[in-house]
């Protein structure tokens, strides 16, 4: 990723956004970023700064006035410098949307609720490759130990065929396999139980297989025109083709495991509750979670120009200028998220004094250019 120095005057719509609305999300991120030793890098490499370099900003943020937009704007302009993010090619820049669906479910299976939501299996091994190679910061795999070797875990097709039956007890049951499929894509959901109560399930691991977007297959096979592709179009096609539904969904071998959550949510990859309209999922091999990001997205009337915070990631989020916009919970958020696939630009806000193009003493190598 190339980061070029810019200024607040370069941010389209900067003077119009209610930047104070991003303060709660930023405070949540700061609470995570400041954990650990001051020398710890907050991102995949040294270019995003260390805990020590973020501490003064985060401590000042703790007393910033809530709801005071001019004061919040002045705070960011004083404490942060602006850096344009790019990879030298605009054809792969993409912003999509995601949300937290609300689904019908039950704690026990019956004739209606027969689609399991599995927790993380006890034999699943999650590996952060950055613990072994500095160049692999942000990369993760998962598998199962067989003797002294780590082998691939069961694919979606294996699990749907019953490979975990009798081995792992589901935490919840859904009525619709398509609902379950989209729950896996979104990574969290509100489950509405028969007694009217709701509970939340969130991401608790994955099977290690690479995510494949079935929309790409539906376009390539001529089932859905590219210009009409959306989450709603995928659901409509699956609903209309029950005889092909399982085979098409299993083209995505990735499978997500869940845990039941208490309190605020949903929880993003940074470990904090997401904020509707202010939380952004990014490629964590390119970006640091917790960094404020200004986006200019060609979506909706007038576009989306606002301050967001990198707080999440996802299997399909790959690239320096690739973002997933969190819309919130429920059907209305789903309508906006499902139709979103837009071009856009992003700028990172880093504390004044952090130079992403300098070689920090804690780094053995210069920062990557892409």
URRAUR-V225061 format. One line per field, one symbol per residue. ss: DSSP state (H for helix, E for strand, C for the rest). psi: psi as a letter, one per 40 degrees, with the letter a starting at -180 (. if undefined). burial: # if it has 16 or more other ideal C-beta (glycine too) atoms within 10 Angstrom, else .. Layout:
ss: ???
psi: ???
burial: ???
//
This chain:
ss: CEEEEECHHHCCCCCCCCHHHHHHHHHHHHHHHCCCCCCCECCCCHHHCEHHHHHHHHHHHCCCCCCCHHHHHHHHHHHEEEEEEECCCCCCCEEEEEEEEEEEEECCCCCCCCEEECCCCCCEEEEEHHHCCHHHCCCEEEEEEECCEEECCCCHHHHHCCCCCCCCCCCEEECCHHHHHHHHHHCEEEEECCCCCEEEEEEEEECCCCCCCHHHHHHHCCCCCHHHCCHHHHHHHHHHCHHHHHHHHCCCCCCEEEEEECCCCCECCCCCECCCCCEEECCCCCCCCCCEEEEEECCCCCCEEEEEEEEECCCCCCCCCEEEEEEEECHHHHHHHHCCEECEEEEEEEECCCCCCCCCCCCCCCCCCC
psi: hhhhhaideehhededigddeedddddddddddeiaidehieaeaeeeiidddeddddddddeihhegddddddddddeiihhhhieeheeehhhiiiihihihiieiiaddgehihiihidehhhhhddedhdeehehiiiahhhbeihiiiiidddddeedehedhhieihiehddddddddddeiihhhideeiiihiihfiieeihhhheddddddeedhideehidddddddddegddedddddedheihiiiihiiaiaihadeeihihheehhhiheedihhehhhhighghiheihhihihheiaideghidghihhheaiiddddddddehgiiaiihihiihehheeihideheiiiie.
burial: ###..#.#..#..#..#.#####.######..##......###########.##..##..#..#.......##.##..#########.....###########.##......#.#######..#.....#.....###.#####........########...#...#.#######.##############.......###########.#####..##...##....###.###.##......#..###.#######..#...######.####.#####################.#...###############.###########...########.#.########..#.#...#......#...
//
